[in-house]
Amino acid sequence: MSPFRYRQTGVRRVSFPAYRSAAEARGRVLRREAFRRLVHDLRNPINGILLATQLLEETGVPPDLLRIVQRLQRQANLLNDILERASADYRP
């Protein structure tokens, strides 16, 4: 007797390992899609912060505020880099 158990599905018989591999593939697709949406939802506000800090920098702010603006830019760029590297793992 085969080590695989079978389930009758209409006319053909499909093994449970086949169900499992199909479910795992579907799970990978869903995780990739969820991660893609998460990255998109995070990047939009980060890009807004970058744009606002660039505008502040161009309008001329006092030196103490300029340091804060530049720190915000560095942190937002760092987050963008982290998201880019992490999303490279989820590209097909």
Secondary structure, 3 states (H helix, E strand, C coil): CCCCCEEEECCEEEEHHHHHHHHHHHHHHHHHHHHHHHHHHHHHHHHHHHHHHHHHHHHCCCHHHHHHHHHHHHHHHHHHHHHHHHHHCCCC
